[in-house]
Amino acid sequence: MATMVQVDTPKVTKAKEGPSVTVEEDLGPVEPSILVLYEKDQEDIVSEIARVLGQSFHLVKPDSKLPVSDSTVVGIQDTDDLSSIQTWRGSRTVLGTHCLDVTNTAVASRTSYIDYEYLYTTKPFFRRDLARFLSFVLGQINPHNDLAKKAKTTLISTTFPDVHAALPNLDILSVGADVIEIRVDLLKDSKVEIKTEELVSEVPSLQYVGEQVMTLRQRTELPIIFTTRCKNENGRFPMENPQLFYNYLRCAIQWGCEYIDVELWLPEPMRHALFERKGNSKIISAFHDFSGNFKWTSADAQRLFRDGAVYGDVVKMIAYVNTMQENYELEYFRSIIQTTYDHPPLSGLNMGPVGQLSRALNKVFTPITHPLLPMIAAPGQMSAAEINSALHSMGQMPKLDMYCFGSVRATGQAMFFEKCITELSLPHQLICVERSAQSTIEAAINSHDFGGAYISPPLPAPATSMPHISDAAASIGQIDTVVAHKDSNDKSILIGDNATWKGIRATLCRDVVPSAYKGQAALLLASQESQAAATIFALRSLSIGAIYIIGFKVQGALSRYVTPFRGLEDVKKVDQPAVIISALRSDKSLLVGPLLKHYSGNKQEPGHSTRVFLDLTNGPRKGDPLALASSYGWSAYGVADVNAWTTVETLRLLVGQNVPYEFVRLAAGRSLY
């Protein structure tokens, strides 16, 4: 019997029946309650917010007495007198909105009235950016918790004076990076005349910085670190004006930046105030020393860590060094911190040419650069590829055999995996094996140099050859990824996992927040259970309500979560599903058309505004269900979207490194269809 292990899956409990199978039982996020301040002639943003939240909305006047339920989005036009919003606030989150198509120099004037501020453009409008923003500020996604599970994380810093210059290459710049840092102090607003006699001469305006943050977030799914580096720490913000730092960092929290970099020299009351107001943002408490005199062996080093830990979710300590010995002193200091303190994690680095060893050995938010960047953010920075090469040369990243089982050569998937391995300078060898007897897979995973495997079609779970399986793989009954972990004794632990459900969930949450599905109905079409199991698990992770199925039967642990449709009368009983998913064979793809037409003709219930269609059909289809769904007003996604997200999750599991979704779509081409 395989051993069950928890590997990055939703909260689960054991099923009452079956061989150690687990199923998702998360109660899900609380339905949000939002008060939206919108600008003149921008009332459409209220309906967009309601759509992303899966709720109804009302536009009200400040003096209106109309009762509106807490589950309804309330929109009030922004005015000079904002005191009236207290009438409507109650327990609602107050969200200011600012359209950057319209000039408004008072971008920060509402700071004391609002909880968050959403910056956007109407042409184009990015609904998935709004979904990401709301999911984060409402606490429905937690990037920091996800990153904390990784053995090693990196950040790429944009050193452009205008992030628009980075956009053409942003996807490839981000390969291997887990977060992206916007160096606010390096931004230069070409529209503003610089007054050299003023202390703030090199500081970009809040309006410009907000536009830059918005632009960056619209083009990347990576969490953003908002950094205002001072002049004494290789930046351009003046230390003579700490309030300036506070104002910008406070806005970064309201703009939904996942991390803010707070320098340790800032006055303690300011750091405390940011901590109290950080919401779901995380604080990186930062200390830099460029003097070359800092000593990791000194009593000051541990004191600085303790000071940073008071308000920091991550403590970053960086010093300029002159000798190789100081790298070993840093590693000794790191070991003391790790054995003495449970939290927060330390990101410790040495700057300068001789400090590159520390960059290879650091595990938390190692800054990386890229040849396409105009300048490095700090002396001695290395690219992700250079760090991987260094780790391999030091014996810290041995060459392993990574396997692809199935027809991955024919689809082009193997070529994409090879491209990523090459781009990241990973030493591993990719071996493709056409699916044959299970004994072939067993022989491979038991070999000494086995480093992981991608399996398509998946193995049934539990598999006798797999010593451990994740909760997700057990519940779904399918293993599509085999992960090789090392335990504390450097012994390999093999875990059978499932990445497909994560790809489905990520696709479903592209344009709506997770809570939009809570308690709603789903309709799932397939020819057999194996085509739908991962989808059922993904829907359960979103706390979906009833899951109605057509065309197949479900047995085992997942059966208690589905209700079969037996005829036309059953279809009529469901007023409006929030999501329709088709996993039918390509020759059966036309069957979904009548259902889309039927439910598109129904008047949507108040508060049930989510309409998502997902087509998991592979191969040439009869008709175009995606186009049909879009014409009826559904948000429509295809199997290529799911396959791209699944590839992202598979690479994270297999090699522990991040490859952006957009890079996958760009580089993999039609192999994902």
C-alpha positions in Angstrom: 0.0 0.0 0.0 1.4 3.4 -0.9 2.0 5.9 1.8 -0.1 9.1 1.7 1.7 12.4 1.9 0.5 16.0 1.8 2.1 17.8 -1.2 0.8 21.2 -2.0 -2.9 20.3 -2.2 -6.0 21.8 -0.6 -7.2 20.9 2.8 -8.3 17.3 2.8 -9.8 14.7 5.0 -9.9 10.9 4.6 -12.9 9.4 2.8 -15.0 6.9 4.7 -14.6 4.3 2.1 -11.8 3.1 -0.2 -8.1 2.5 0.2 -6.7 5.6 2.0 -8.3 7.9 -0.6 -8.7 11.5 0.4 -11.0 14.2 -0.9 -11.1 17.9 -0.7 -13.2 19.4 2.1 -12.1 23.1 2.3 -15.0 25.4 3.3 -13.5 28.0 1.0 -13.2 31.8 1.3 -15.9 34.0 2.8 -18.0 35.8 0.3 -16.5 39.4 0.1 -18.5 42.6 0.8 -17.2 45.5 -1.2 -17.9 49.3 -1.4 -16.5 50.8 -4.7 -15.6 54.4 -5.2 -15.7 55.1 -8.9 -14.7 58.3 -10.8 -17.0 60.4 -13.0 -18.2 58.5 -16.1 -16.4 55.3 -14.9 -19.4 53.5 -13.4 -18.7 50.4 -15.7 -15.8 49.4 -13.4 -18.4 48.6 -10.7 -20.1 46.0 -12.9 -16.7 44.6 -13.8 -15.8 44.2 -10.1 -19.2 42.5 -9.5 -18.6 40.2 -12.4 -15.2 39.1 -11.1 -16.7 38.6 -7.6 -19.7 36.7 -9.0 -22.1 39.1 -7.3 -24.8 41.6 -8.2 -24.2 45.3 -7.8 -26.0 48.6 -7.1 -25.0 52.1 -7.9 -26.2 54.4 -5.1 -26.0 58.1 -4.2 -24.2 59.0 -1.0 -27.5 60.2 0.6 -29.5 57.2 -0.6 -31.3 55.1 2.0 -31.8 52.0 -0.3 -31.0 48.9 1.7 -28.4 46.7 0.0 -27.3 43.3 1.2 -23.7 42.6 2.3 -23.3 40.2 -0.6 -24.0 43.0 -3.1 -21.3 45.2 -4.5 -22.1 48.9 -3.8 -20.8 51.6 -6.1 -20.7 55.3 -5.1 -19.3 58.0 -7.3 -16.1 59.6 -5.9 -16.6 63.2 -4.7 -14.6 65.8 -2.8 -16.6 65.0 0.3 -16.0 61.4 1.1 -17.3 61.5 4.7 -20.7 60.1 3.4 -19.1 56.8 2.6 -19.2 55.9 6.3 -23.0 55.5 5.9 -22.4 52.6 3.5 -19.2 51.2 4.8 -20.3 49.0 7.6 -18.2 45.9 7.4 -17.4 46.4 3.7 -14.0 46.7 2.3 -13.7 50.1 0.7 -12.1 49.9 -2.8 -11.1 53.1 -4.5 -10.7 52.9 -8.3 -8.7 55.1 -10.5 -8.7 55.0 -14.3 -5.3 56.0 -15.6 -6.8 56.9 -19.0 -8.0 60.1 -17.3 -5.5 62.5 -15.8 -5.9 62.8 -12.0 -3.1 64.2 -10.0 -4.9 63.4 -6.8 -4.2 59.7 -7.0 -3.2 59.5 -3.3 -5.8 61.9 -1.9 -8.2 59.2 -0.7 -5.6 57.2 1.2 -7.2 57.7 4.6 -10.7 56.8 3.4 -10.0 53.6 1.4 -8.6 50.2 2.1 -7.3 49.5 -1.4 -7.0 51.3 -4.7 -7.4 49.5 -8.1 -5.5 51.2 -11.0 -6.7 50.3 -14.4 -7.1 51.3 -18.1 -10.3 50.9 -20.2 -8.5 50.5 -23.5 -7.4 47.8 -23.0 -9.1 46.5 -19.9 -7.5 43.4 -18.3 -10.2 41.5 -16.4 -7.6 38.9 -15.3 -5.6 41.7 -13.7 -8.7 42.7 -11.7 -9.3 39.1 -10.7 -5.7 38.8 -9.5 -5.9 42.1 -7.6 -9.2 41.2 -5.8 -8.1 37.6 -5.1 -5.0 38.9 -3.3 -6.3 41.9 -1.4 -9.3 39.8 -0.2 -7.0 37.0 1.0 -8.3 34.4 -1.4 -4.8 33.6 -2.8 -1.6 33.6 -0.7 1.6 33.8 -2.9 3.9 34.0 0.1 2.6 30.7 1.6 3.1 29.0 -1.8 6.7 30.3 -2.1 7.5 29.3 1.4 7.0 25.7 0.4 9.8 25.9 -2.3 13.3 24.8 -1.5 14.8 27.9 -3.3 13.2 31.1 -4.5 14.6 33.9 -6.7 13.6 37.4 -7.7 14.2 39.3 -10.9 14.6 43.1 -10.6 13.4 45.5 -13.3 16.1 48.1 -13.6 14.4 50.0 -16.5 13.5 53.7 -16.0 10.2 52.8 -17.6 8.8 49.2 -17.3 7.3 49.5 -20.8 10.8 48.9 -22.1 10.9 45.4 -20.4 7.5 44.3 -21.7 8.6 42.8 -25.1 11.0 40.5 -23.3 9.3 40.1 -19.9 8.3 36.5 -20.4 11.8 35.3 -21.1 13.2 37.7 -18.4 11.0 35.9 -15.9 12.0 32.4 -16.6 13.4 31.0 -13.4 12.1 33.9 -11.2 9.5 33.5 -8.5 8.9 37.2 -7.9 9.6 40.4 -9.7 10.9 43.5 -8.1 10.0 47.0 -9.3 12.8 49.4 -8.3 10.8 52.5 -7.8 13.9 54.6 -7.1 15.2 53.7 -10.6 12.1 54.9 -12.4 12.3 58.2 -14.3 9.2 60.1 -15.4 10.2 61.7 -18.7 7.0 63.8 -18.6 8.1 65.6 -15.4 10.7 68.4 -15.5 13.5 67.6 -13.0 14.3 70.3 -10.5 17.8 69.5 -9.4 17.8 71.9 -6.4 15.0 69.9 -4.7 15.7 66.8 -2.5 13.0 64.9 -4.4 14.4 65.7 -7.8 15.0 62.1 -8.7 11.9 60.7 -7.1 9.1 59.8 -9.6 5.6 61.0 -8.9 3.0 58.7 -7.3 0.9 59.0 -10.4 3.8 57.7 -12.5 4.7 55.0 -10.1 1.1 53.8 -9.9 1.0 53.6 -13.7 4.2 51.5 -13.7 2.9 49.1 -11.0 -0.3 48.7 -13.0 1.5 48.1 -16.3 3.8 45.5 -14.7 1.0 43.6 -13.0 -1.0 43.5 -16.2 1.8 41.6 -17.9 3.0 39.1 -15.3 1.5 36.6 -12.9 4.6 36.9 -10.7 4.1 38.5 -7.2 5.6 42.1 -7.1 8.1 43.4 -4.7 7.8 47.2 -4.3 11.2 48.7 -3.5 12.2 52.3 -2.6 15.9 52.1 -2.1 17.7 55.0 -0.4 20.9 56.7 -1.7 23.1 55.1 1.0 22.0 51.7 -0.1 22.6 52.1 -3.8 19.3 53.7 -4.6 18.0 57.2 -5.3 15.5 58.0 -2.6 16.7 60.7 -0.2 17.2 59.5 3.4 16.5 63.1 4.6 12.8 62.5 4.1 11.6 59.2 5.7 8.0 60.3 5.3 8.5 60.0 1.5 9.3 56.3 1.9 6.2 55.8 4.0 3.9 57.5 1.6 5.0 55.4 -1.3 5.1 52.1 0.6 1.6 52.8 2.0 0.3 53.3 -1.6 2.0 50.0 -2.6 0.0 48.2 0.0 -3.2 49.8 -1.3 -2.3 48.9 -4.9 -2.1 45.3 -3.9 1.7 44.7 -4.2 2.4 41.3 -2.7 5.6 42.5 -1.0 7.0 45.8 0.2 10.7 46.3 0.9 11.1 48.2 4.1 14.6 49.4 4.9 15.6 48.8 8.5 17.0 52.3 9.1 13.5 53.8 8.7 12.1 55.1 12.0 10.5 52.4 14.2 7.1 54.1 14.3 6.9 54.1 10.5 7.8 50.5 10.3 5.3 49.7 12.9 2.6 51.7 11.1 3.3 49.8 7.8 3.1 46.5 9.7 -0.3 47.5 11.1 -1.6 48.5 7.7 0.0 45.8 5.5 -3.2 43.8 4.9 -2.2 40.8 2.9 1.1 42.3 1.7 4.2 40.9 3.2 7.1 43.0 4.5 10.7 42.3 3.5 12.8 43.9 6.2 16.0 45.0 4.4 19.5 45.8 5.6 22.4 46.7 3.2 26.0 47.6 4.0 28.2 48.8 1.2 31.1 49.9 3.4 33.0 46.5 3.2 33.4 46.6 7.0 30.3 44.6 8.0 31.1 41.3 9.8 28.8 38.3 9.9 30.6 37.1 13.0 29.8 40.2 14.9 27.2 40.6 17.6 25.6 43.3 15.5 24.7 40.7 12.8 22.3 38.8 15.0 21.0 42.0 16.6 20.1 43.3 13.1 18.3 40.1 12.3 16.3 40.3 15.5 15.4 43.9 14.7 14.3 43.0 11.2 12.2 40.1 12.5 10.0 42.4 14.6 8.0 43.6 11.6 9.4 41.5 8.8 7.9 38.4 7.1 11.3 38.0 5.5 14.6 39.5 6.7 17.1 40.4 4.0 20.7 41.2 5.0 23.2 42.1 2.3 26.8 43.2 2.8 29.7 44.0 0.4 32.6 41.7 1.0 36.2 41.5 -0.1 37.3 38.0 0.8 36.1 34.4 0.1 36.3 33.7 3.8 33.4 36.1 4.4 31.2 33.7 2.4 31.9 30.9 4.8 31.2 33.3 7.7 27.8 34.1 6.2 27.0 30.4 5.8 27.8 29.9 9.5 25.7 32.9 10.4 22.8 31.4 8.3 23.1 28.1 10.1 22.8 29.8 13.4 19.7 31.8 12.4 18.1 28.6 11.0 18.6 26.6 14.1 17.8 29.4 16.5 14.7 31.1 14.9 11.7 29.4 13.4 10.6 32.6 11.7 11.0 34.7 9.6 13.3 33.3 6.9 16.6 34.9 6.2 17.7 36.0 2.8 21.5 36.6 3.3 23.8 37.6 0.5 27.3 39.0 -0.1 27.8 41.6 -2.8 30.8 41.9 -5.0 32.6 39.5 -7.3 33.8 37.3 -4.4 30.3 37.1 -3.0 28.8 35.1 -5.8 29.1 31.9 -3.8 26.6 33.2 -1.3 24.1 33.9 -4.1 24.3 30.3 -5.2 23.8 29.0 -1.7 21.1 31.4 -0.5 17.6 29.8 -0.5 15.3 32.8 0.0 14.6 35.4 -2.7 18.0 35.3 -4.3 18.2 38.3 -6.7 19.0 37.3 -10.3 19.7 39.3 -13.4 19.3 38.6 -17.1 21.4 39.6 -20.1 18.5 41.5 -21.5 18.3 43.9 -18.5 20.0 47.3 -19.0 21.9 47.1 -15.7 22.4 44.8 -12.7 20.6 45.9 -9.5 23.5 45.1 -7.3 27.2 44.2 -7.6 27.8 40.5 -8.3 24.3 39.5 -9.3 24.1 36.3 -11.4 21.4 35.0 -13.8 19.3 32.0 -12.9 21.3 30.0 -15.4 24.6 31.0 -13.9 23.4 30.1 -10.4 22.2 26.7 -11.6 25.6 26.1 -13.3 27.4 27.1 -10.2 25.4 24.8 -8.0 26.0 21.9 -10.4 29.8 22.6 -10.4 29.8 22.5 -6.6 27.9 19.2 -6.4 24.8 20.9 -5.1 22.7 20.1 -8.2 23.6 16.6 -9.5 22.8 15.6 -13.0 19.6 13.6 -13.0 17.5 11.7 -15.6 14.1 13.3 -16.1 11.6 11.2 -17.9 8.6 11.8 -20.2 6.4 8.7 -20.6 4.0 8.8 -23.5 3.7 10.4 -26.9 5.3 13.6 -25.9 7.7 13.7 -28.9 4.8 13.7 -31.3 3.0 16.5 -29.5 6.1 18.7 -29.1 5.8 18.7 -25.3 9.2 17.1 -24.9 10.8 19.7 -27.0 9.4 22.4 -24.7 10.7 20.7 -21.6 14.1 20.5 -23.2 14.0 24.2 -24.1 13.3 25.1 -20.4 16.1 22.8 -19.1 18.5 24.5 -21.6 17.3 28.1 -20.8 17.8 27.5 -17.1 21.1 25.7 -17.6 19.9 22.7 -15.6 22.3 19.7 -15.8 19.5 17.2 -16.2 18.9 14.9 -19.1 15.5 14.4 -20.6 14.6 10.9 -21.6 11.4 10.2 -23.6 9.9 6.7 -23.5 6.9 5.7 -25.5 4.3 4.2 -23.1 4.8 0.4 -22.9 4.5 -2.0 -20.0 4.3 -0.6 -16.4 7.5 -2.5 -15.7 9.3 0.1 -17.9 8.2 2.9 -15.6 9.0 0.9 -12.5 12.5 0.3 -13.7 13.0 4.0 -14.5 11.8 5.4 -11.2 13.9 2.9 -9.3 17.1 3.8 -11.0 19.8 5.7 -9.1 19.8 8.8 -11.2 16.0 9.2 -11.5 15.0 12.8 -11.0 11.3 12.8 -11.8 8.8 12.0 -14.6 5.9 13.4 -16.6 3.3 10.7 -17.5 0.7 11.1 -20.2 -1.7 9.4 -20.2 -1.5 9.2 -16.4 -1.0 6.1 -14.3 -3.8 4.8 -12.1 -3.5 5.6 -8.4 -2.6 4.0 -6.2 0.2 2.4 -8.2 2.1 -0.5 -6.8 5.4 1.0 -8.0 4.9 4.3 -6.2 6.0 4.4 -2.5 4.1 7.6 -1.8 1.2 9.4 -3.4 -0.2 12.9 -2.8 -3.7 13.4 -1.5 -4.7 14.9 -4.9 -3.4 12.0 -6.9 -5.2 9.5 -4.6 -8.5 11.4 -4.7 -8.4 11.8 -8.5 -7.0 8.3 -9.0 -4.4 9.4 -11.5 -0.6 10.1 -11.3 0.7 12.4 -14.0 3.9 13.5 -12.3 6.5 11.6 -10.2 8.5 14.0 -7.9 11.8 13.0 -6.5 12.5 14.7 -3.1 15.6 14.4 -0.9 15.1 13.7 2.8 17.4 14.9 5.6 19.7 12.0 5.0 19.9 12.8 1.3 17.8 9.7 0.5 15.4 10.0 -2.5 11.7 10.0 -1.7 9.4 9.4 -4.7 5.9 10.9 -4.7 3.2 10.3 -7.2 1.3 13.5 -7.8 -1.2 15.1 -10.1 -0.7 18.5 -11.7 -3.6 18.5 -14.0 -6.2 19.6 -11.4 -4.0 22.7 -10.6 -4.0 23.6 -14.3 -7.8 23.3 -14.4 -8.2 25.4 -11.2 -5.8 28.1 -12.4 -7.7 28.4 -15.7 -11.1 28.7 -13.9 -9.7 31.5 -11.8 -8.2 33.5 -14.6 -11.0 36.1 -14.7 -12.9 35.5 -11.5 -11.9 35.2 -7.8 -12.1 31.7 -6.2 -15.1 32.7 -4.0 -17.2 33.4 -7.2 -17.7 29.6 -7.5 -18.6 29.0 -3.8 -21.9 27.2 -3.5 -22.7 27.6 -7.3 -23.7 24.8 -9.7 -21.3 23.2 -12.2 -22.2 21.1 -15.2 -19.6 18.5 -16.4 -19.8 16.5 -19.6 -17.5 13.6 -20.3 -17.5 10.1 -21.8 -15.9 8.4 -18.9 -14.8 9.1 -15.3 -11.1 9.2 -16.1 -11.6 12.3 -18.2 -13.4 14.1 -15.4 -11.8 13.1 -12.1 -9.2 15.9 -12.1 -11.9 18.4 -12.9 -14.1 17.3 -10.1 -11.2 17.6 -7.6 -10.5 21.1 -9.0 -14.1 22.2 -8.6 -14.2 20.9 -5.1 -11.1 22.9 -4.2 -13.2 26.0 -5.2 -16.0 25.0 -2.8 -18.4 24.6 -5.7 -21.9 23.6 -4.9 -23.7 20.8 -6.8 -21.7 19.2 -9.7 -24.1 17.8 -12.3 -22.6 15.2 -14.7 -23.7 14.1 -18.1 -22.4 11.1 -20.1 -20.5 9.1 -17.5 -20.7 7.6 -14.0 -18.4 8.2 -11.0 -17.5 5.5 -8.6 -15.5 5.6 -5.4 -14.7 8.6 -3.2 -15.6 11.3 -5.6 -19.1 9.9 -6.3 -20.7 11.6 -3.3 -19.9 15.0 -4.9 -21.8 14.6 -8.2 -25.4 14.3 -9.3 -26.1 12.6 -12.6 -28.4 14.2 -15.2 -30.8 11.5 -16.5 -32.9 13.5 -18.9 -34.2 16.8 -20.1 -36.2 17.3 -16.9 -33.0 17.3 -14.8 -31.5 20.0 -17.1 -34.6 22.2 -16.5 -34.1 21.9 -12.7 -30.8 23.8 -12.8 -31.5 27.5 -13.2 -28.0 28.6 -14.0 -24.6 26.8 -13.6 -21.7 29.1 -12.9 -19.4 26.9 -15.0 -19.9 24.4 -17.8 -17.0 22.0 -18.6 -16.8 19.7 -21.6 -14.3 16.8 -21.6 -16.0 15.0 -24.4 -14.2 13.4 -27.3 -13.7 15.7 -30.3 -16.4 13.9 -32.3 -18.9 14.5 -29.6 -18.0 18.3 -29.1 -21.3 19.5 -30.7 -23.3 18.1 -27.8 -22.4 21.0 -25.6 -24.0 23.5 -27.9 -27.6 23.0 -26.9 -26.7 23.3 -23.2 -24.8 26.5 -23.8 -27.8 27.9 -25.7 -30.3 26.8 -23.1 -28.5 28.3 -20.1 -27.5 31.4 -22.0 -31.2 32.1 -22.6 -31.9 32.0 -18.8 -32.1 35.2 -16.9 -29.3 35.2 -14.4 -30.2 35.2 -10.7 -29.2 38.2 -8.7 -25.7 37.6 -7.3 -25.0 34.7 -9.6 -23.2 36.5 -12.4 -20.4 34.0 -13.0 -20.5 32.3 -16.4 -17.4 30.3 -17.4 -17.1 27.7 -20.1 -14.1 25.4 -20.2 -13.5 23.1 -23.2 -11.1 20.2 -22.4 -11.6 18.5 -25.7 -8.4 17.5 -27.6 -8.1 17.3 -31.3 -10.2 18.8 -34.2 -13.7 19.6 -33.0 -17.0 19.5 -34.7 -18.0 23.1 -34.6 -16.4 25.7 -32.3 -17.8 25.5 -28.8 -15.4 28.2 -27.5 -16.7 30.7 -30.1 -20.3 29.8 -29.4 -19.8 30.2 -25.6 -18.1 33.6 -26.2 -21.0 34.7 -28.4 -23.4 34.0 -25.6 -21.4 36.1 -23.1 -19.5 33.3 -21.3 -15.8 33.6 -20.4 -14.4 30.7 -22.6 -11.2 28.8 -22.2 -9.8 25.9 -24.1 -7.6 22.9 -23.5 -4.5 24.9 -24.4 -5.0 27.2 -21.4 -5.2 24.2 -19.1 -2.3 22.4 -20.7 -0.1 25.6 -20.3 -1.0 26.0 -16.6 -0.5 22.2 -16.1 3.0 22.5 -17.7 3.8 25.4 -15.3 2.8 23.3 -12.3 4.6 20.2 -13.7 7.9 22.1 -14.0 7.5 23.5 -10.5 7.1 20.0 -9.2 9.9 18.4 -11.3 12.7 20.9 -11.2 11.5 23.3 -8.5 11.7 26.3 -10.8 9.1 28.7 -12.2 8.4 29.2 -15.8 5.7 31.8 -16.6 2.4 30.8 -18.2 2.9 33.3 -21.0 6.3 31.9 -21.8 4.8 28.4 -21.9 2.1 29.6 -24.4 4.7 31.4 -26.5 7.4 28.8 -26.6 5.2 25.7 -26.7 3.1 26.9 -29.6 0.5 24.5 -30.9 1.9 21.6 -29.0 -0.4 22.5 -26.2 -3.6 21.9 -28.3 
